[in-house]
Amino acid sequence: MTNDFLKSIGLSILLATVGCLSAVAQNDTIPFYDANGGIILQIEVNGKKYPMLFDCGATLSASKELWEELKLTRSSSQSFGDSQGNTIKSQLGMFPEFTLGHQHYSGMTALMLDIANVPGMNCYDIKGVVGPEVMRGRCWTLDFQRQRIIIRDSVGDISDNAFWVPMTPRFNGQPWFEMNFGHNEKILTCFDSGSNSAITLDRNLAKCVENAVKPKYKFIECGFTGTGGGGYGKADTIVLLNHANGVFIGDYELKEQNIRLRSKPINLIGTKVMRQFVTTLDYPRKRIIFQPIDHDKVKPSATQGITFGWKDGHIIVASISGKDAAHLPDIKQGVVVLKINDNLMPSPAKPSDLCTVFSTKYNEKKKLKIQYLDEHGSVKTYIYKRKSN
């Protein structure tokens, strides 16, 4: 599951969501819930609390249900293009004053979002999205190990093992910075707390990035359905570069990283990387501070799932993530898939076959019967049961 959400919103919408911070607490600590890599926190409106996804790559949004409950009035409608080339029309309305921790916000415009029909997001029990509009002018520290956000006016001295890189706030405050691939390829990337992936890049960068990082595995997926790295839609092809080295933030190397290259996404780094650090977004000094965590202390993401791909004329198991990786000892990354739910896989297969084979009918199934060839060439069957959408 991915949650790459509304990254390509038109500038007119972003300017409309500026609003203001009407009351400031000197220091504030806000707890959050780590839901499959998504940061879920609570805002309070008129004395009632609502769970929201914290996505510093998106913008303030309210679900249709919350929109109706709060009796928001449409101020305008806006059509904009997402990163998949789709045109989306959304209503805009003035969001009422709300509280996040001890911070009070008012005068912000929100999008109406049909969360139930957004793949990936509809797995979260949320009423909307809080974007980076709330962050500007202050320092926000994201601590996955303690599941908390600390808000301060200034950072002060940083620890000896921490490092920082320049940050470029864009649009409504989205934090962007430069990543290095093999030291030579520098790519401007969005720090995206709304994506539970590792690193997602524009597929047009595939060749130069692959040459720079020399991945151990390369897979191709087709017909991936998600929120499209910037809105609703489908990415026709995904290239997965798994176990890649030579990925740098400043001079710090991120080892054994998984990189996803998609058609028309915004380049982003997600929470699978963030949880390796205590990270501070320092808006007053326009920098991002990374404090590495000891590898054996990093809590794994709760994300779980099995992904299929194409390689050398076969449908294969491309990846097994999260808890499932430990619970599926008999089926490994790279094995050839023969049947799914008694449906024979094409042989030889083309990348485009994935668009046909893995349609919505499989995405909706809670149980998959997977017949595959193990590493010794023996035919095996595995029943995969998933716990969420």
Backbone torsions as a table, in degrees:
resi	resn	phi	psi	omega
1	MET	NA	138.1	174.7
2	THR	-122.4	163.9	-179.1
3	ASN	-140.7	51.7	179.7
4	ASP	-84.3	105.4	-160.9
5	PHE	-122.4	123.2	167.5
6	LEU	45.4	59.8	-179.8
7	LYS	-93.8	-13.0	-172.6
8	SER	-115.1	41.8	-177.1
9	ILE	-74.3	143.1	-179.5
10	GLY	-59.5	148.4	-175.1
11	LEU	-60.7	-32.1	-178.9
12	SER	-63.2	-36.5	177.2
13	ILE	-68.1	-44.0	-176.5
14	LEU	-62.3	-40.1	178.5
15	LEU	-66.9	-29.9	-178.2
16	ALA	-72.8	-18.6	-175.1
17	THR	-96.2	11.5	-174.3
18	VAL	-58.6	-59.8	178.8
19	GLY	61.8	-158.7	178.7
20	CYS	-154.1	157.8	173.3
21	LEU	-91.4	108.1	-170.4
22	SER	-85.8	-19.1	176.6
23	ALA	-149.9	136.0	-173.2
24	VAL	-117.5	128.1	169.5
25	ALA	-93.4	138.8	-173.8
26	GLN	-57.4	-54.4	175.6
27	ASN	-130.9	146.4	-177.0
28	ASP	-148.2	141.8	175.4
29	THR	-120.9	122.9	-175.9
30	ILE	-116.9	118.0	177.3
31	PRO	-73.6	150.6	173.0
32	PHE	-138.4	164.3	178.1
33	TYR	-108.5	128.6	179.1
34	ASP	-86.3	98.2	-177.9
35	ALA	-104.7	97.9	179.5
36	ASN	53.1	38.3	-179.8
37	GLY	89.2	-8.8	177.2
38	GLY	-89.7	139.9	179.6
39	ILE	-92.0	108.9	-178.6
40	ILE	-106.2	118.2	177.2
41	LEU	-126.6	176.2	-175.7
42	GLN	-118.4	136.2	169.1
43	ILE	-109.6	161.8	179.3
44	GLU	-122.6	127.2	178.1
45	VAL	-126.3	121.6	178.4
46	ASN	53.2	39.3	176.4
47	GLY	82.8	0.9	-179.7
48	LYS	-116.2	139.7	-177.2
49	LYS	-96.1	142.9	-179.3
50	TYR	-133.3	132.4	176.7
51	PRO	-75.7	133.5	-177.3
52	MET	-134.1	147.9	172.7
53	LEU	-81.7	129.1	175.9
54	PHE	-90.8	111.8	-174.2
55	ASP	-131.7	98.2	-175.8
56	CYS	-78.4	7.2	171.7
57	GLY	-108.3	8.5	-175.1
58	ALA	-121.3	-141.8	178.2
59	THR	-152.5	163.6	-178.7
60	LEU	-59.2	125.7	-177.4
61	SER	-140.2	150.0	177.5
62	ALA	-125.2	137.2	176.6
63	SER	-64.7	162.5	178.2
64	LYS	-58.4	-38.1	-179.0
65	GLU	-66.9	-42.9	179.3
66	LEU	-68.5	-38.1	177.7
67	TRP	-56.0	-45.6	-178.9
68	GLU	-72.6	-39.1	-179.1
69	GLU	-63.3	-40.8	-178.9
70	LEU	-84.7	-2.3	179.9
71	LYS	54.5	47.9	178.1
72	LEU	-70.3	142.6	-179.4
73	THR	-103.7	131.2	-179.9
74	ARG	-66.7	125.5	176.5
75	SER	-94.7	-28.4	178.4
76	SER	-169.8	171.7	171.3
77	SER	-121.0	149.2	-177.4
78	GLN	-138.7	130.7	172.0
79	SER	-101.0	137.1	178.9
80	PHE	-148.5	158.4	179.1
81	GLY	-93.4	135.3	175.0
82	ASP	-91.3	-178.0	-174.2
83	SER	-74.1	-6.5	178.5
84	GLN	-101.0	6.9	178.8
85	GLY	85.4	8.1	177.8
86	ASN	-87.9	151.8	174.5
87	THR	-102.1	125.5	-177.0
88	ILE	-118.2	135.3	176.5
89	LYS	-113.1	127.4	-177.0
90	SER	-134.2	150.6	175.7
91	GLN	-85.0	147.6	175.2
92	LEU	-117.6	141.1	177.7
93	GLY	-149.7	157.4	179.4
94	MET	-75.8	119.6	-179.6
95	PHE	-81.4	139.7	-179.0
96	PRO	-69.1	165.4	176.8
97	GLU	-57.4	136.6	-179.5
98	PHE	-139.1	163.0	-179.0
99	THR	-119.5	135.3	173.0
100	LEU	-123.6	107.8	-170.2
101	GLY	63.8	-122.2	176.4
102	HIS	-105.6	11.4	179.3
103	GLN	-93.2	135.1	-179.4
104	HIS	-112.7	131.7	-177.5
105	TYR	-125.0	145.0	178.4
106	SER	-150.5	164.3	174.8
107	GLY	72.8	25.0	-178.2
108	MET	-103.6	140.7	176.1
109	THR	-92.9	139.1	-178.5
110	ALA	-121.2	151.2	171.6
111	LEU	-86.3	147.6	169.9
112	MET	-89.9	127.3	-173.1
113	LEU	-123.8	127.1	177.3
114	ASP	-87.2	79.9	-173.2
115	ILE	-59.8	-35.3	-177.0
116	ALA	-59.6	-24.5	-177.8
117	ASN	-109.0	17.4	175.6
118	VAL	-104.4	107.3	-179.5
119	PRO	-55.0	138.2	-179.2
120	GLY	91.4	-55.9	-179.9
121	MET	-70.2	-27.4	-177.6
122	ASN	-72.6	-1.5	173.3
123	CYS	-85.4	-17.4	179.5
124	TYR	-87.3	144.0	174.7
125	ASP	-92.6	80.4	-175.3
126	ILE	-131.5	161.7	178.5
127	LYS	-109.1	-0.5	180.0
128	GLY	164.4	-162.0	-174.9
129	VAL	-133.8	135.9	171.3
130	VAL	-105.4	124.1	-176.4
131	GLY	-102.5	-169.5	-174.3
132	PRO	-75.3	-3.2	176.8
133	GLU	-55.6	-31.3	-176.2
134	VAL	-79.3	-9.8	-170.1
135	MET	-96.1	-25.0	-169.2
136	ARG	-57.3	138.8	176.0
137	GLY	87.8	-3.3	-178.1
138	ARG	-135.2	177.7	-179.4
139	CYS	-108.3	124.5	-179.9
140	TRP	-116.0	122.1	178.4
141	THR	-106.4	123.9	178.9
142	LEU	-101.7	118.2	-177.1
143	ASP	-122.7	98.4	-178.6
144	PHE	-70.2	-30.9	-176.5
145	GLN	-66.8	-37.0	178.6
146	ARG	-102.2	0.8	179.5
147	GLN	49.5	62.6	-179.3
148	ARG	-151.7	155.7	172.7
149	ILE	-119.7	130.1	178.1
150	ILE	-109.3	127.6	-179.8
151	ILE	-110.4	127.3	-179.5
152	ARG	-139.9	166.5	175.6
153	ASP	-81.6	-31.7	180.0
154	SER	-149.8	159.5	-175.5
155	VAL	-89.9	-39.4	-173.4
156	GLY	80.5	-154.9	-179.2
157	ASP	-72.1	143.7	176.9
158	ILE	-102.1	155.6	-175.7
159	SER	-69.5	163.3	-175.4
160	ASP	-63.3	-32.5	-176.8
161	ASN	-89.8	0.3	179.5
162	ALA	-89.2	159.7	175.9
163	PHE	-145.1	164.4	-178.8
164	TRP	-137.4	156.3	175.7
165	VAL	-130.8	152.8	178.5
166	PRO	-63.7	144.4	178.5
167	MET	-117.3	138.3	175.5
168	THR	-114.6	102.3	175.4
169	PRO	-68.6	131.8	-179.2
170	ARG	-126.8	157.4	177.2
171	PHE	54.1	-114.5	-177.1
172	ASN	-93.6	21.0	179.8
173	GLY	110.8	8.0	178.3
174	GLN	-55.7	129.7	-178.0
175	PRO	-84.7	116.0	179.1
176	TRP	-114.3	146.8	177.5
177	PHE	-151.8	170.4	-175.6
178	GLU	-98.2	126.5	172.9
179	MET	-105.6	154.4	-178.7
180	ASN	-117.3	132.7	178.4
181	PHE	-117.1	110.4	-176.6
182	GLY	67.0	23.6	179.9
183	HIS	70.5	-27.2	-172.5
184	ASN	-96.3	-32.1	-178.6
185	GLU	-94.0	108.5	179.6
186	LYS	-102.1	124.3	-174.7
187	ILE	-129.1	126.7	177.0
188	LEU	-71.7	126.9	-169.0
189	THR	-132.5	142.9	178.0
190	CYS	-88.8	128.9	172.7
191	PHE	-77.5	106.6	-164.2
192	ASP	-121.3	98.0	-179.8
193	SER	-73.9	-4.5	178.8
194	GLY	-94.5	0.3	179.4
195	SER	-111.1	126.5	179.1
196	ASN	-92.9	17.2	176.3
197	SER	-89.7	-176.8	176.4
198	ALA	-90.6	-81.4	-179.0
199	ILE	-129.7	129.0	178.2
200	THR	-123.2	130.3	-176.7
201	LEU	-132.7	163.5	175.3
202	ASP	-64.2	131.2	-178.4
203	ARG	-61.5	-22.5	177.1
204	ASN	-64.4	-15.1	178.8
205	LEU	-92.9	3.8	-170.3
206	ALA	-55.7	-48.8	-173.5
207	LYS	-65.6	-47.9	-176.7
208	CYS	-68.3	-36.6	179.6
209	VAL	-69.8	-43.8	179.7
210	GLU	-60.2	-42.3	178.6
211	ASN	-65.9	-30.6	-176.6
212	ALA	-79.1	-34.5	-171.4
213	VAL	-106.2	-14.7	177.8
214	LYS	49.5	70.2	-178.4
215	PRO	-68.2	153.3	177.9
216	LYS	-75.2	-35.8	-179.9
217	TYR	-128.8	147.3	173.9
218	LYS	-134.5	127.6	179.1
219	PHE	-128.3	158.1	175.4
220	ILE	-124.8	127.9	174.6
221	GLU	-114.0	153.7	-179.6
222	CYS	-137.0	144.4	176.3
223	GLY	75.5	25.5	178.3
224	PHE	-64.5	131.2	177.9
225	THR	-110.0	128.5	178.3
226	GLY	-163.1	-161.3	177.0
227	THR	-84.4	3.9	162.9
228	GLY	78.2	23.0	178.0
229	GLY	59.0	28.2	-179.7
230	GLY	153.7	27.1	179.7
231	GLY	139.6	-175.8	179.3
232	TYR	-69.6	152.1	172.5
233	GLY	145.5	-176.7	179.0
234	LYS	-119.5	140.6	169.6
235	ALA	-99.2	125.0	-172.0
236	ASP	-69.3	-31.6	179.7
237	THR	-146.0	141.9	174.5
238	ILE	-125.4	134.1	171.7
239	VAL	-104.9	126.1	179.0
240	LEU	-106.6	120.0	174.2
241	LEU	-107.2	103.9	-173.6
242	ASN	-102.1	149.1	179.1
243	HIS	57.2	51.9	-178.1
244	ALA	-96.6	137.3	174.1
245	ASN	-109.2	172.7	-180.0
246	GLY	82.6	21.2	175.1
247	VAL	-101.1	125.0	-172.7
248	PHE	-125.5	139.8	162.6
249	ILE	-108.9	109.6	-169.4
250	GLY	63.2	-125.8	176.5
251	ASP	-100.0	3.8	-177.7
252	TYR	-89.2	124.5	-177.8
253	GLU	-90.9	129.3	171.3
254	LEU	-91.4	112.1	-174.4
255	LYS	-93.5	151.7	175.4
256	GLU	52.9	50.3	-178.4
257	GLN	-92.1	151.0	172.8
258	ASN	-101.9	126.3	-177.4
259	ILE	-117.0	131.4	179.9
260	ARG	-112.5	125.4	179.5
261	LEU	-111.5	120.5	-173.6
262	ARG	-125.5	164.7	176.4
263	SER	-75.4	122.5	173.2
264	LYS	57.7	40.6	173.5
265	PRO	-90.8	167.8	163.0
266	ILE	-81.8	139.5	178.1
267	ASN	-67.3	129.6	-176.7
268	LEU	-149.1	156.0	172.8
269	ILE	-117.3	129.0	-171.5
270	GLY	-106.2	-169.7	-171.2
271	THR	-72.4	-17.6	176.0
272	LYS	-65.1	-27.6	174.4
273	VAL	-87.1	-40.8	-176.6
274	MET	-58.1	-35.3	-175.8
275	ARG	-69.4	-7.3	175.2
276	GLN	-82.6	-4.8	-177.0
277	PHE	-137.2	161.2	156.5
278	VAL	-95.8	118.7	-168.6
279	THR	-115.7	134.8	178.1
280	THR	-119.2	123.5	173.8
281	LEU	-92.8	103.4	-174.7
282	ASP	-96.8	90.2	-177.5
283	TYR	-69.0	-39.6	179.4
284	PRO	-58.5	-37.0	-177.8
285	ARG	-105.1	6.0	175.5
286	LYS	50.5	61.9	178.4
287	ARG	-151.2	158.1	173.7
288	ILE	-116.1	124.7	-178.7
289	ILE	-103.1	126.8	179.6
290	PHE	-112.9	123.8	174.3
291	GLN	-114.2	105.4	-176.2
292	PRO	-61.6	148.1	176.7
293	ILE	-108.0	142.6	175.7
294	ASP	-53.3	133.5	-173.1
295	HIS	-55.5	-39.8	-176.4
296	ASP	-75.1	-6.5	178.2
297	LYS	-101.2	-5.6	-178.1
298	VAL	-74.1	122.4	177.8
299	LYS	-75.8	130.2	179.0
300	PRO	-69.4	153.2	175.9
301	SER	-66.6	149.2	176.0
302	ALA	-77.8	-4.5	-178.9
303	THR	-58.6	137.4	177.4
304	GLN	-144.3	150.5	179.4
305	GLY	165.7	168.6	177.3
306	ILE	-125.1	134.1	-175.3
307	THR	-120.7	140.3	179.8
308	PHE	-108.8	149.6	-179.5
309	GLY	-146.2	-168.5	-179.3
310	TRP	-126.3	140.8	175.1
311	LYS	-159.7	128.6	173.8
312	ASP	51.2	42.8	175.2
313	GLY	82.3	12.9	-178.4
314	HIS	-131.1	150.6	166.0
315	ILE	-82.0	129.2	-174.9
316	ILE	-130.4	167.8	167.8
317	VAL	-82.1	112.0	-175.5
318	ALA	-82.0	-39.0	-178.7
319	SER	-160.7	154.0	173.5
320	ILE	-129.9	120.9	-169.8
321	SER	-112.5	159.1	173.0
322	GLY	59.6	-139.7	-176.1
323	LYS	-62.1	-30.9	-178.1
324	ASP	-61.7	-29.7	-178.9
325	ALA	-59.6	-35.2	179.1
326	ALA	-84.0	-24.7	-174.5
327	HIS	-94.0	-2.3	179.3
328	LEU	-118.7	66.7	-175.8
329	PRO	-69.5	-20.5	-174.4
330	ASP	-91.7	-11.8	-179.6
331	ILE	-125.0	123.7	-170.5
332	LYS	-118.7	160.9	176.8
333	GLN	-57.6	129.8	175.7
334	GLY	98.8	-8.3	-178.9
335	VAL	-70.8	149.6	-178.5
336	VAL	-81.5	129.5	179.8
337	VAL	-93.0	128.6	179.5
338	LEU	-96.5	-45.0	-179.0
339	LYS	-142.4	151.6	169.3
340	ILE	-131.9	122.1	-176.3
341	ASN	50.6	44.7	177.2
342	ASP	67.9	8.6	174.4
343	ASN	-93.6	121.7	-176.0
344	LEU	-70.2	132.9	176.8
345	MET	-77.8	144.7	178.5
346	PRO	-60.3	143.8	176.4
347	SER	-149.4	116.6	-0.8
348	PRO	-72.3	151.5	-178.4
349	ALA	-102.3	151.8	174.4
350	LYS	-110.5	156.9	176.6
351	PRO	-53.7	-36.9	-178.4
352	SER	-66.9	-19.7	178.8
353	ASP	-62.9	-26.4	179.5
354	LEU	-63.5	-31.0	179.0
355	CYS	-63.4	-34.0	-178.6
356	THR	-85.4	-43.6	-173.7
357	VAL	-68.2	-47.3	-175.0
358	PHE	-101.5	77.0	179.3
359	SER	-95.1	-172.9	-177.9
360	THR	-59.7	-28.2	-176.2
361	LYS	-62.3	-31.2	176.5
362	TYR	-80.0	-36.3	-179.3
363	ASN	-62.3	-26.7	-177.1
364	GLU	-88.1	-10.5	-176.9
365	LYS	-78.4	137.8	175.8
366	LYS	-87.7	-16.5	-178.0
367	LYS	-135.5	131.1	177.5
368	LEU	-121.1	130.4	174.1
369	LYS	-97.0	109.6	-173.1
370	ILE	-108.9	118.7	173.2
371	GLN	-102.3	130.2	-172.2
372	TYR	-148.4	167.3	173.9
373	LEU	-97.6	123.9	178.5
374	ASP	-77.9	-179.2	-174.5
375	GLU	-64.2	-15.0	178.2
376	HIS	-99.8	2.2	178.8
377	GLY	87.8	6.8	178.6
378	SER	-86.4	143.7	178.9
379	VAL	-79.6	125.7	179.7
380	LYS	-127.3	158.6	176.7
381	THR	-126.4	135.5	177.7
382	TYR	-131.5	134.6	175.9
383	ILE	-98.2	112.8	-178.9
384	TYR	-99.5	123.3	177.9
385	LYS	-113.3	123.8	179.1
386	ARG	-106.6	154.7	-171.9
387	LYS	-99.0	-14.0	-178.0
388	SER	-142.0	177.8	-176.7
389	ASN	-63.4	NA	NA
